[in-house]
Amino acid sequence: QLQLVESGGGLVQPGGSLTLSCTASGGSLEHYPIGWFRQAPGKEREEVSCISRGGIVTSYEESVRGRATISRDDAKNTVWLQVASLKREDTAVYYCATDCSGTTGQWGQGTQVTVSS
């Protein structure tokens, strides 16, 4: 059974940056596009970024475009999401999944990102 684990979240000041990691076990991520999603309290879950199989194509939600970079290393079974110039509205639980639709696939447990001074 493929399992995903997110890590790298924490408390960050506005304007700071962080890197989130999504690491798989029990299978290979190379077979899947990987999406990063986030959900803030009282808000709908939204897609933040997506990377295709092989890392050929990437996409970003408008609010993070220009500030975020998604990357993958299938040999390490890991996908990263780097976000710079963090804003308070970036505060959320961040999830990775083996699908970019937000409706299917395997999901991790999430990692909390809090942007606050």
N, C-alpha and C positions, 0 to 999 in steps of 0.2 A: 504494500500500500504506500503510495507516494505521500510524503508528508512535507509540509513547508513550515519553516520557522523564520519569522522576521526578527530583526534585532537592530540596534543602533539608535533607537529613540531615546528621548530624554528632554531635559529642560534646556532651552536655548534662548538667548536674548534676541530681540528683534534686530535684524540686520546680520545675524550670524548664519552659519551654515551647518549642515550635517549630512551624513551619509547613512542611508538605511540599507540593510542587507536582507536578502531573501535566499535562504539556503535549503536545498532539498535533500531528502534521504529516501531510500526505498525505491528510487527510480531516477531517471535522467530528465533534466529540464530541457534538454536539446530538442525534445519532441513537441514542445509547446511554445506558443507566444506567452509572454508573461505580462500581466497587468499589475499596476500599483493603484490601489484605491484608498480612499480615506473617508472617515465618517466622524463628524463633530457632533457633540451632544445636541439633540433636537433637530438635527439636519439629516437630509438624505445622503446616502452613500454616493460618492462620485468617483469617477475614474480620474486619476491624476496623470498617468502615463502608461504607455504600452510599448513593448518591444517585440518584434517579430522573431520567428524562428531564424536562427543564424544572425540575428541582430542587424538585419539589412534595413529595416524600416522602423522608425520610432515615431511616437506621437505624444503630444502633451496637451493637457487641459489649458485653456487660455490663461487662467490665473497664475500658472507656474511656467508658462512658456517663456524662455529666455533666462529663467532662473534655475531650471532643473535639467538634469542629465540622467538618462537611464542607460545602463550598460549591462552586459552579461559576459560571463566566462563559463561556457558549458563544461570545460574541463574541471572547473572548480564547483560546478553545479550551483552557481550563485548568480543572482541578479542584484544590481545595486540601483538605488535612486539617490542622487545627490541633489540637494536643494540649497541654493544660496539666497542671500537677501531675505531671510525668513521674516514673515509677517505674522502678527497675532492671529490672523484668519487662517493661517496654516495649521493651527492647533487642531489635532484630531488623532484618532487611532488610525494607523496606516496598515493596510493589508496587502499582501501579494497573492496572486491567483494564477492558475494555469489556463487562463482564458481572459480575454479582454472585453468580453461582453458584459461582465458583471452579473451574469445569471447562472453560469455553469462553471465546472472545473473544481479543482482542489484549492482550498484556502488555508492560510496560516492563521495563527491565533491573534495576530496584530501586535503592533508596538506603538506605544503612546509617544506622541510628539507634542510638547508644550512650549509655545513661544511666548515668553513673558519677561518683563524687566523687573 
